[in-house]
Protein backbone atom coordinates (compact mmCIF):
# COMPACT_ATOMS: atom_id res chain seq x y z
CA UNK A 1 0.00 0.00 0.00
CA UNK A 2 1.51 3.33 -1.09
CA UNK A 3 0.60 5.87 1.60
CA UNK A 4 1.63 8.83 -0.55
CA UNK A 5 -0.72 7.72 -3.33
CA UNK A 6 -3.57 7.37 -0.84
CA UNK A 7 -2.76 10.80 0.61
CA UNK A 8 -2.73 12.41 -2.83
CA UNK A 9 -6.07 10.77 -3.66
CA UNK A 10 -7.64 12.07 -0.45
CA UNK A 11 -6.45 15.60 -1.26
CA UNK A 12 -7.79 15.26 -4.81
CA UNK A 13 -11.19 13.99 -3.61
CA UNK A 14 -11.40 16.75 -0.99
CA UNK A 15 -10.64 19.35 -3.64
CA UNK A 16 -13.23 17.97 -6.06
CA UNK A 17 -16.06 17.27 -3.64
CA UNK A 18 -15.56 19.44 -0.54
CA UNK A 19 -13.57 22.61 -1.29
CA UNK A 20 -11.01 23.26 -3.99
CA UNK A 21 -10.36 26.71 -2.53
CA UNK A 22 -9.43 25.38 0.89
CA UNK A 23 -7.15 22.85 -0.79
CA UNK A 24 -5.43 25.63 -2.77
CA UNK A 25 -5.04 27.69 0.40
CA UNK A 26 -3.46 24.82 2.34
CA UNK A 27 -1.09 24.11 -0.56
CA UNK A 28 -0.08 27.76 -0.75
CA UNK A 29 0.74 27.74 2.97
CA UNK A 30 2.52 24.42 2.66
CA UNK A 31 0.33 22.75 5.30
CA UNK A 32 -1.57 20.06 3.41
CA UNK A 33 -2.20 17.99 6.54
CA UNK A 34 -4.43 14.93 6.11
CA UNK A 35 -5.31 13.72 9.59
CA UNK A 36 -4.72 10.07 10.32
CA UNK A 37 -4.10 8.53 13.73
CA UNK A 38 -4.84 10.65 16.80
CA UNK A 39 -4.32 10.04 20.50
CA UNK A 40 -3.90 12.23 23.59
CA UNK A 41 -2.17 15.53 22.79
CA UNK A 42 -1.00 14.22 19.41
CA UNK A 43 -2.32 13.62 15.94
CA UNK A 44 -0.54 12.27 12.88
CA UNK A 45 -0.70 13.09 9.21
CA UNK A 46 -1.69 10.05 7.18
CA UNK A 47 1.93 9.95 5.99
CA UNK A 48 3.10 9.43 9.59
CA UNK A 49 4.28 12.91 10.59
CA UNK A 50 3.37 13.63 14.22
CA UNK A 51 1.96 16.93 15.52
CA UNK A 52 1.34 18.19 19.04
CA UNK A 53 -2.10 19.79 18.93
CA UNK A 54 -1.81 23.31 20.34
CA UNK A 55 -5.04 24.62 18.89
CA UNK A 56 -7.49 21.84 19.79
CA UNK A 57 -10.13 23.23 17.42
CA UNK A 58 -10.72 26.07 19.87
CA UNK A 59 -11.28 23.68 22.76
CA UNK A 60 -12.93 20.65 21.16
CA UNK A 61 -9.95 18.54 22.19
CA UNK A 62 -9.43 20.02 25.66
CA UNK A 63 -9.38 16.46 26.99
CA UNK A 64 -7.06 15.27 24.24
CA UNK A 65 -7.88 13.12 21.24
CA UNK A 66 -9.92 9.97 21.86
CA UNK A 67 -9.88 10.43 25.63
CA UNK A 68 -10.27 6.83 26.86
CA UNK A 69 -12.53 7.69 29.82
CA UNK A 70 -14.96 9.62 27.63
CA UNK A 71 -14.77 7.15 24.76
CA UNK A 72 -15.46 4.18 27.03
CA UNK A 73 -18.37 6.04 28.64
CA UNK A 74 -19.89 6.62 25.22
CA UNK A 75 -19.38 3.00 24.17
CA UNK A 76 -21.02 1.74 27.35
CA UNK A 77 -23.94 4.18 26.99
CA UNK A 78 -24.52 3.07 23.39
CA UNK A 79 -25.61 -0.34 24.67
CA UNK A 80 -28.86 1.16 25.97
CA UNK A 81 -29.10 4.66 24.48
CA UNK A 82 -29.02 6.42 21.12
CA UNK A 83 -29.76 10.01 20.05
CA UNK A 84 -33.06 9.95 21.90
CA UNK A 85 -36.33 11.74 21.15
CA UNK A 86 -36.20 15.53 21.41
CA UNK A 87 -39.97 15.68 22.05
CA UNK A 88 -39.89 13.51 25.19
CA UNK A 89 -38.61 13.82 28.75
CA UNK A 90 -35.02 12.63 28.92
CA UNK A 91 -33.03 11.35 31.89
CA UNK A 92 -29.58 12.03 30.38
CA UNK A 93 -30.60 15.58 29.41
CA UNK A 94 -31.95 16.23 32.90
CA UNK A 95 -28.75 14.92 34.52
CA UNK A 96 -26.49 17.03 32.31
CA UNK A 97 -28.59 20.17 32.80
CA UNK A 98 -28.40 19.66 36.57
CA UNK A 99 -24.61 19.26 36.49
CA UNK A 100 -24.25 22.39 34.40
CA UNK A 101 -26.45 24.34 36.79
CA UNK A 102 -24.27 23.26 39.72
CA UNK A 103 -21.14 24.42 37.90
CA UNK A 104 -22.40 28.02 37.85
CA UNK A 105 -22.69 28.43 41.61
CA UNK A 106 -21.05 31.69 42.61
CA UNK A 107 -20.62 34.03 45.54
CA UNK A 108 -20.87 37.11 43.33
CA UNK A 109 -22.74 40.04 44.85
CA UNK A 110 -24.26 40.63 41.41
CA UNK A 111 -25.80 37.15 41.13
CA UNK A 112 -29.39 37.86 42.11
CA UNK A 113 -30.82 35.30 39.69
CA UNK A 114 -28.81 32.05 39.50
CA UNK A 115 -28.38 30.08 36.27
CA UNK A 116 -30.64 27.07 36.63
CA UNK A 117 -31.90 25.93 33.21
CA UNK A 118 -30.39 24.57 30.00
CA UNK A 119 -31.53 24.05 26.42
CA UNK A 120 -29.23 21.92 24.30
CA UNK A 121 -27.99 22.38 20.75
CA UNK A 122 -25.66 20.60 18.36
CA UNK A 123 -23.19 23.41 17.64
CA UNK A 124 -22.03 26.65 19.19
CA UNK A 125 -23.53 28.71 16.38
CA UNK A 126 -26.96 27.14 16.89
CA UNK A 127 -26.67 27.79 20.62
CA UNK A 128 -25.73 31.45 20.07
CA UNK A 129 -28.75 31.86 17.79
CA UNK A 130 -30.99 30.57 20.57
CA UNK A 131 -29.37 32.79 23.20
CA UNK A 132 -30.04 35.90 21.12
CA UNK A 133 -33.59 34.73 20.33
CA UNK A 134 -34.25 34.28 24.04
CA UNK A 135 -32.85 37.69 24.93
CA UNK A 136 -35.02 39.39 22.35
CA UNK A 137 -38.09 37.35 23.19
CA UNK A 138 -37.85 37.93 26.92
CA UNK A 139 -36.98 41.64 26.84
CA UNK A 140 -39.28 42.43 23.87
CA UNK A 141 -36.42 44.54 22.49
CA UNK A 142 -34.32 44.17 19.33
CA UNK A 143 -30.93 45.88 19.67
CA UNK A 144 -27.93 43.60 20.19
CA UNK A 145 -24.47 44.87 21.14
CA UNK A 146 -21.35 42.85 20.37
CA UNK A 147 -17.60 43.37 20.14
CA UNK A 148 -15.93 44.50 16.93
CA UNK A 149 -13.60 41.67 16.00
CA UNK A 150 -15.49 39.22 18.17
CA UNK A 151 -16.72 35.93 16.78
CA UNK A 152 -19.76 33.82 17.66
CA UNK A 153 -20.25 31.48 14.71
CA UNK A 154 -21.48 31.35 11.13
CA UNK A 155 -25.22 30.70 11.57
CA UNK A 156 -27.94 33.37 11.32
CA UNK A 157 -28.02 35.53 14.45
CA UNK A 158 -24.51 34.45 15.46
CA UNK A 159 -23.26 35.70 12.10
CA UNK A 160 -25.21 38.94 12.49
CA UNK A 161 -23.33 39.62 15.73
CA UNK A 162 -19.97 39.20 13.97
CA UNK A 163 -17.77 41.20 11.61
CA UNK A 164 -18.62 42.42 8.12
CA UNK A 165 -16.07 40.18 6.41
CA UNK A 166 -18.12 37.15 7.48
CA UNK A 167 -21.51 38.69 6.66
CA UNK A 168 -20.85 40.51 3.40
CA UNK A 169 -20.21 37.43 1.19
CA UNK A 170 -23.65 36.09 2.11
CA UNK A 171 -25.47 39.45 1.93
CA UNK A 172 -26.41 39.16 5.60
CA UNK A 173 -27.21 42.60 7.00
CA UNK A 174 -29.73 42.21 9.80
CA UNK A 175 -30.83 45.44 11.48
CA UNK A 176 -30.27 46.32 15.13
CA UNK A 177 -26.87 44.64 15.50
CA UNK A 178 -24.12 47.03 16.61
CA UNK A 179 -20.43 46.44 17.31
CA UNK A 180 -18.19 48.37 19.70
CA UNK A 181 -14.36 48.25 19.49
CA UNK A 182 -12.38 46.58 22.27
CA UNK A 183 -11.21 49.28 24.67
CA UNK A 184 -14.09 51.70 23.97
CA UNK A 185 -15.59 50.94 27.34
CA UNK A 186 -17.53 54.18 27.80
CA UNK A 187 -19.15 53.71 24.39
CA UNK A 188 -19.98 50.10 25.16
CA UNK A 189 -21.51 50.99 28.51
CA UNK A 190 -23.52 53.81 26.93
CA UNK A 191 -24.82 51.43 24.24
CA UNK A 192 -26.48 49.30 26.93
CA UNK A 193 -29.49 51.59 27.03
CA UNK A 194 -33.10 50.81 27.84
CA UNK A 195 -33.82 49.90 24.21
CA UNK A 196 -31.09 47.21 24.12
CA UNK A 197 -32.02 43.53 24.28
CA UNK A 198 -28.62 41.93 24.74
CA UNK A 199 -24.91 42.34 25.15
CA UNK A 200 -23.06 39.32 23.76
CA UNK A 201 -19.35 38.86 24.40
CA UNK A 202 -16.78 36.10 24.41
CA UNK A 203 -15.42 36.20 27.95
CA UNK A 204 -12.03 36.39 26.24
CA UNK A 205 -12.31 37.07 22.48
CA UNK A 206 -10.36 34.27 20.77
CA UNK A 207 -10.57 35.34 17.14
CA UNK A 208 -9.60 38.90 18.08
CA UNK A 209 -6.36 37.59 19.58
CA UNK A 210 -7.45 36.99 23.17
CA UNK A 211 -7.24 40.48 24.68
CA UNK A 212 -8.16 40.36 28.36
CA UNK A 213 -11.14 42.33 29.68
CA UNK A 214 -10.17 44.41 32.73
CA UNK A 215 -12.02 43.28 35.85
CA UNK A 216 -13.59 46.69 36.45
CA UNK A 217 -14.95 46.74 32.89
CA UNK A 218 -16.79 43.46 33.34
CA UNK A 219 -18.29 44.81 36.56
CA UNK A 220 -19.42 48.01 34.84
CA UNK A 221 -21.03 46.12 31.98
CA UNK A 222 -22.79 43.69 34.33
CA UNK A 223 -24.23 46.55 36.39
CA UNK A 224 -25.38 48.45 33.30
CA UNK A 225 -27.09 45.35 31.90
CA UNK A 226 -28.93 44.85 35.18
CA UNK A 227 -29.93 48.51 35.36
CA UNK A 228 -31.51 48.60 31.89
CA UNK A 229 -32.86 45.03 31.64
CA UNK A 230 -30.26 44.00 29.06
CA UNK A 231 -29.50 40.28 28.82
CA UNK A 232 -25.79 39.69 29.42
CA UNK A 233 -24.78 36.74 27.22
CA UNK A 234 -21.30 35.33 27.68
CA UNK A 235 -20.00 33.07 24.95
CA UNK A 236 -17.88 30.45 26.74
CA UNK A 237 -17.69 28.09 23.77
CA UNK A 238 -13.89 28.38 23.70
CA UNK A 239 -13.08 29.69 27.18
CA UNK A 240 -15.27 27.38 29.25
CA UNK A 241 -14.85 23.98 30.86
CA UNK A 242 -11.50 24.41 32.56
CA UNK A 243 -9.58 26.12 29.77
CA UNK A 244 -8.72 29.19 31.87
CA UNK A 245 -7.99 27.35 35.12
CA UNK A 246 -11.57 27.75 36.34
CA UNK A 247 -14.62 25.86 35.14
CA UNK A 248 -15.88 29.04 33.44
CA UNK A 249 -13.78 32.03 32.43
CA UNK A 250 -16.29 34.52 33.86
CA UNK A 251 -15.45 33.10 37.31
CA UNK A 252 -12.23 35.14 37.09
CA UNK A 253 -14.53 38.16 37.46
CA UNK A 254 -16.99 38.92 40.25
CA UNK A 255 -20.01 38.56 37.98
CA UNK A 256 -22.66 36.11 36.83
CA UNK A 257 -24.16 36.56 33.34
CA UNK A 258 -27.81 35.97 32.50
CA UNK A 259 -27.05 33.46 29.75
CA UNK A 260 -23.96 31.30 29.19
CA UNK A 261 -23.29 29.45 25.94
CA UNK A 262 -21.10 26.34 26.01
CA UNK A 263 -19.95 24.06 23.22
CA UNK A 264 -16.77 22.62 21.69
CA UNK A 265 -15.15 21.17 24.83
CA UNK A 266 -18.50 19.98 26.18
CA UNK A 267 -18.28 17.25 23.54
CA UNK A 268 -15.16 15.76 25.07
CA UNK A 269 -13.91 15.69 21.49
CA UNK A 270 -16.14 12.67 20.93
CA UNK A 271 -19.79 13.67 20.35
CA UNK A 272 -21.05 17.14 19.24
CA UNK A 273 -23.14 18.95 21.84
CA UNK A 274 -23.67 22.56 22.89
CA UNK A 275 -25.73 24.24 25.59
CA UNK A 276 -27.55 27.48 26.37
CA UNK A 277 -27.66 27.89 30.14
CA UNK A 278 -29.85 30.64 31.55
CA UNK A 279 -31.40 32.10 34.66
CA UNK A 280 -34.88 31.00 35.69
CA UNK A 281 -36.69 34.15 34.57
CA UNK A 282 -36.06 33.35 30.89
CA UNK A 283 -38.09 30.16 31.21
CA UNK A 284 -41.24 32.31 31.17
CA UNK A 285 -40.63 32.77 27.46
CA UNK A 286 -41.77 29.17 26.93
CA UNK A 287 -44.83 29.32 29.20
CA UNK A 288 -47.47 29.65 26.47
CA UNK A 289 -45.78 27.29 24.03
CA UNK A 290 -42.87 25.14 25.28
CA UNK A 291 -42.24 23.99 21.70
CA UNK A 292 -41.44 27.40 20.16
CA UNK A 293 -37.84 26.19 19.94
CA UNK A 294 -36.79 22.62 19.23
CA UNK A 295 -33.58 20.98 18.02
CA UNK A 296 -33.81 17.45 16.65
CA UNK A 297 -30.26 16.51 17.61
CA UNK A 298 -29.80 19.04 20.41
CA UNK A 299 -28.98 17.21 23.62
CA UNK A 300 -28.59 13.86 21.88
CA UNK A 301 -28.52 11.39 24.74
CA UNK A 302 -25.21 9.81 23.74
CA UNK A 303 -23.75 13.31 23.64
CA UNK A 304 -25.08 13.93 27.14
CA UNK A 305 -23.10 10.98 28.46
CA UNK A 306 -19.92 12.28 26.80
CA UNK A 307 -20.54 15.72 28.32
CA UNK A 308 -21.32 14.30 31.77
CA UNK A 309 -18.03 12.43 31.79
CA UNK A 310 -16.20 15.54 30.62
CA UNK A 311 -17.69 17.58 33.48
CA UNK A 312 -16.79 14.82 35.93
CA UNK A 313 -13.15 14.85 34.83
CA UNK A 314 -12.95 18.64 34.92
CA UNK A 315 -14.41 18.75 38.45
CA UNK A 316 -11.55 16.69 39.87
CA UNK A 317 -9.27 18.99 41.89
CA UNK A 318 -6.10 17.61 40.29
CA UNK A 319 -7.40 18.53 36.83
CA UNK A 320 -7.62 22.30 37.36
CA UNK A 321 -4.45 22.19 39.45
CA UNK A 322 -2.63 20.80 36.42
CA UNK A 323 -4.06 23.54 34.20
CA UNK A 324 -2.79 26.17 36.65
CA UNK A 325 0.62 24.51 36.96
CA UNK A 326 1.19 24.25 33.22
CA UNK A 327 -0.15 27.78 32.70
CA UNK A 328 2.44 29.12 35.13
CA UNK A 329 5.18 27.24 33.29
CA UNK A 330 4.15 28.65 29.91
CA UNK A 331 3.88 32.14 31.39
CA UNK A 332 7.45 32.01 32.68
CA UNK A 333 8.76 30.58 29.42
CA UNK A 334 7.03 33.03 27.08
CA UNK A 335 7.82 36.08 29.17
CA UNK A 336 11.48 35.05 29.05
CA UNK A 337 11.24 34.73 25.27
CA UNK A 338 9.75 38.23 25.04
CA UNK A 339 12.78 39.66 26.85
CA UNK A 340 15.18 37.78 24.57
CA UNK A 341 13.43 38.02 21.18
CA UNK A 342 12.21 41.11 19.39
CA UNK A 343 9.88 39.00 17.24
CA UNK A 344 7.48 38.41 20.17
CA UNK A 345 5.97 41.57 21.65
CA UNK A 346 3.24 40.32 24.02
CA UNK A 347 1.93 37.22 25.76
CA UNK A 348 -1.75 37.10 26.75
CA UNK A 349 -3.10 34.48 29.09
CA UNK A 350 -6.00 33.19 31.12
CA UNK A 351 -4.88 29.74 32.26
CA UNK A 352 -4.17 27.66 29.16
CA UNK A 353 -6.11 30.11 26.98
CA UNK A 354 -3.05 31.82 25.53
CA UNK A 355 -1.99 34.12 22.71
CA UNK A 356 1.46 34.98 21.42
CA UNK A 357 1.60 38.39 19.74
CA UNK A 358 4.30 38.91 17.11
CA UNK A 359 5.70 42.17 15.79
CA UNK A 360 3.66 41.85 12.57
CA UNK A 361 1.42 39.41 10.72
CA UNK A 362 4.16 38.27 8.32
CA UNK A 363 6.36 37.22 11.25
CA UNK A 364 3.43 35.41 12.88
CA UNK A 365 2.46 33.50 9.74
CA UNK A 366 6.07 32.53 9.01
CA UNK A 367 6.51 31.35 12.59
CA UNK A 368 3.34 29.24 12.49
CA UNK A 369 4.30 27.62 9.19
CA UNK A 370 7.74 26.76 10.57
CA UNK A 371 6.25 25.58 13.86
CA UNK A 372 4.01 23.14 12.00
CA UNK A 373 6.99 21.88 10.02
CA UNK A 374 8.68 21.26 13.38
CA UNK A 375 5.71 19.28 14.70
CA UNK A 376 3.49 21.67 16.69
CA UNK A 377 0.08 22.58 15.29
CA UNK A 378 -1.24 26.08 16.04
CA UNK A 379 -3.16 28.74 14.10
CA UNK A 380 -3.38 32.51 13.89
CA UNK A 381 -6.25 34.63 15.20
CA UNK A 382 -8.32 35.38 12.11
CA UNK A 383 -9.25 38.91 13.19
CA UNK A 384 -5.68 39.83 14.19
CA UNK A 385 -3.10 37.89 12.22
CA UNK A 386 -0.25 39.18 14.38
CA UNK A 387 -1.48 36.73 17.00
CA UNK A 388 -0.90 33.00 17.30
CA UNK A 389 -3.58 31.22 19.30
CA UNK A 390 -1.91 28.80 21.69
CA UNK A 391 -4.31 26.24 23.14
CA UNK A 392 -2.64 22.99 24.20
CA UNK A 393 -4.85 20.19 25.54
CA UNK A 394 -5.73 20.63 29.21
CA UNK A 395 -4.37 17.17 29.95
CA UNK A 396 -0.84 18.18 28.92
CA UNK A 397 1.84 17.06 31.37
CA UNK A 398 4.91 18.95 32.52
CA UNK A 399 7.17 16.82 30.34
CA UNK A 400 4.95 17.40 27.30
CA UNK A 401 4.85 21.14 27.98
CA UNK A 402 8.65 21.16 28.03
CA UNK A 403 8.68 19.36 24.68
CA UNK A 404 6.37 22.00 23.21
CA UNK A 405 8.55 24.85 24.48
CA UNK A 406 11.68 23.19 23.14
CA UNK A 407 10.10 23.09 19.67
CA UNK A 408 8.95 26.72 19.99
CA UNK A 409 12.49 27.83 20.87
CA UNK A 410 13.89 25.86 17.94
CA UNK A 411 11.31 27.49 15.69
CA UNK A 412 12.31 30.96 16.87
CA UNK A 413 15.90 30.15 15.97
CA UNK A 414 14.76 28.92 12.56
CA UNK A 415 12.75 32.12 12.11
CA UNK A 416 15.79 34.31 12.85
CA UNK A 417 17.89 32.33 10.35
CA UNK A 418 15.19 32.74 7.72
CA UNK A 419 14.97 36.49 8.33
CA UNK A 420 18.75 36.83 8.13
CA UNK A 421 18.86 34.93 4.83
CA UNK A 422 16.04 37.08 3.49
CA UNK A 423 17.78 40.26 4.61
CA UNK A 424 21.05 39.21 2.96
CA UNK A 425 19.18 38.44 -0.24
CA UNK A 426 17.48 41.85 -0.23
CA UNK A 427 20.76 43.64 0.48
CA UNK A 428 22.58 41.75 -2.25
CA UNK A 429 19.88 42.74 -4.72
CA UNK A 430 20.54 46.42 -4.15
CA UNK A 431 24.33 46.37 -3.74
CA UNK A 432 26.05 48.13 -6.62
CA UNK A 433 28.87 45.95 -7.83
CA UNK A 434 32.12 47.78 -8.56
PELINLIN-V289726 format. One record per run of one state. SS is the DSSP state (~ for helix, > for strand, _ for the rest). FROM is the first residue (numbers start at 1). TO is the last residue. If there is no record, write none. Layout:
ss-><SS	SS>
from-><FROM	FROM>
to-><TO	TO>
This chain:
ss-><_	~	_	~	_	>	_	>	_	>	_	~	_	>	_	~	_	~	_	>	_	~	_	>	_	~	_	~	_	>	_	~	_	>	_	~	_	>	_	~	_	>	_	~	_	>	~	_	~	_	~	_	>	_	>	_	~	_	>	_	>	_	>	_	~	_>
from-><1	3	18	20	30	35	41	42	46	50	54	56	60	65	66	68	78	91	104	115	122	124	140	143	148	156	161	164	171	177	181	185	192	196	203	215	228	231	236	249	253	259	263	264	268	274	280	287	301	316	317	341	344	351	353	359	361	374	376	378	379	382	384	391	398	431>
to-><2	17	19	29	34	40	41	45	49	53	55	59	64	65	67	77	90	103	114	121	123	139	142	147	155	160	163	170	176	180	184	191	195	202	214	227	230	235	248	252	258	262	263	267	273	279	286	300	315	316	340	343	350	352	358	360	373	375	377	378	381	383	390	397	430	434>
